[in-house]
Amino acid sequence: MLNWDFWQKTVKLFEKSSNITYKFYKVGPSVFRISFHGLENIENFTKAINHLEIKEGDGLFDFNILVSDLVNGEIMLPEPSWSWEEDVDEKGFIASGDETHLKGRFLGWQNTFYLLNLKENTGIYWTKNNTEIPEWERSFPFRDIFHQFWSFNSDLLILHAAAVGTKEGGLLLTGKGGSGKSTAALACLNSNLKYAGDDLVLVDVAKAKIYSLYNVAKLENHQLLMFPNLRKYIYNEQALPNEKAQLFLFDHFKELLIKEMPLRGIAVTKFSHKAYTSYELSTEAEGLKALAPSTICLLQESQKHIGAIVKVCKKVPVYKLLTGTELQTIPNMIEELLQKLNPNAL
């Protein structure tokens, strides 16, 4: 079983590092200090959150994340305090002697381990080789740590959705895989709308506010054909077509990003098979059906997480966004909808 003795031993290993790089990020309303121990190349952890980096300032932060690996940081984790057969479930979560404040997970398929101490607001992220983490992990670094921290003590909720809009208000774009959520978000890059995310965003349930998490846009092969002008900006060209193409917007389109905006509505995307995009009023139930399953699956959450998602769907109106083949009609119709929801939006 995971215990506090294992935590203390692990922290001491990180404290022995001499080569430490500190970075600060304002993610939503929270400030994170991330310290990289013995690592020279940290792009895999930082590219997706570069738009949220801030200066150290007064040095105060809400949560501290220690990051290292075996190959480059030369940190070997202590002998486990748990039984791999009895204490680790099929998702990699490790049974803990303090289930409320001490959490651990081992992702064997990518040789990654993380620990959280929610008493001291500190997390540890360790992997075998930080330069070889999977493509998808580079798209949403520290996702599980962010989620565990916010779900423990706040109204902040990570959702599997895209988000576009302006400082006056934005829409969550959601839908099952292949429904056109990402295509709709990408179409908005050529419009008056700003881009907060295409896959995961942060929502303050109480305040009905959207926060950007990651500045990456991910494109399938058919989307590269739909948006050929984006091809030259692809970061991982060598990984195609086996992996999705990654475009880090902060590197090329800083002006198109937005860090936060009021949440005005939820749009469930669906291909209309018509030329022009349209929208129609939908229901809370449809919004929940689109948001909940994929969010719970992605965050490896239990059914209790649905309660928070229900609150989001009750907070704002839900629409169907019937996307057309004429891509420019997608942002045009979203602008029209935002105008309807907030006369000062655009």
C-alpha positions, 0 to 999 in steps of 0.5 A: 500500500502507498504510504507517507514513508514512500512519499518522503523517500521520493521527495528526498531523491528530488531534493538531491538534484543540483540542476533544477529549472523552475517555471511558473504557470497560471492555469485558470486561477491557479499558479503552478510552480514546476521544477525540472530536476536534471532535465535539459530538454523539457519541450515535451512538458512545456510546449502545450502550456507555454501560453500560460507561463508567467514570470516568477514574481513573488514566488508564491504558488498554489501547487508544486510539481517536481519532474524528473526521469531515470535516464536523464535526471538519474532518479531511481524511485525507492522500493515500492511500499505496495504489492503490484498484484494486490494494491494496483488496479487495472487503471494503474491507481495504487491503493493508499493508506490515506486515500484522501490526501496521498494518491499515486498512479503508474501508467505502465504502457508509457513508463510514467508514475505520478504521486500527489500529496494534497496536504502540502499541494505537491505532486511528483511526475516521473518517467523512464525517459522524458524525451520518449514520452508518447505523442499524446502525453505531449498534448496534455502534460500533467493532465491527471495532476491538474485534475486531481488538484482541482477536483479535491478542493475547488469548483474547477472541472476539466472537460473533454471539449473544445472552446472558442469565443471572445473575451465577452463569452464563448461556447464549449464545443462537444460531441462524440468522436467523429462529430466534428468538434475539432473541425469546428474549432479549427475552422474558427482559426480563420475568423473573429473568434479566439481559440481556448482549446480543441480537446480539454478545457477547464471550467469554473462551474460556479462562475460559469467561466472557461479557461484555456489549458493547452494550446495544441491543435490536433489534426487527423489526416483528413483535416490536413486536407481540409486545412492545407494552410496549417500543414507547414506548422505541424510539429511532429511531421515525422510521426504521421500518419500513425499519430495525429498531427500536432500544431502548437498555436502559441508558436505560430498564432499567439494572437488567436489564443484566449486564456479565459472567457465567460461560458455562454453556452454548450454546442453539441456538434454534428455533421449536417451533410449540407453546405451551410452550418446551422444551429438549434436549441437542444437539451441539458440531457443532450449536453450531458450525453455529449460531455460526460462519457468521454470526460469520465473515460479520459480522466479515469473518473467514477460516476460521481464526476457526473454531478459536476458535469450536470451542473455545467449543463444546467448553467447555460443553454445547450444547442446542436451545431449542425456543421456544414461543408462550407467551413467558413459558415461554422465560425459565422454561425457560432458568432451569430449564436454568441451574439444571440446569447450576449449582445456585446459578444462581438 
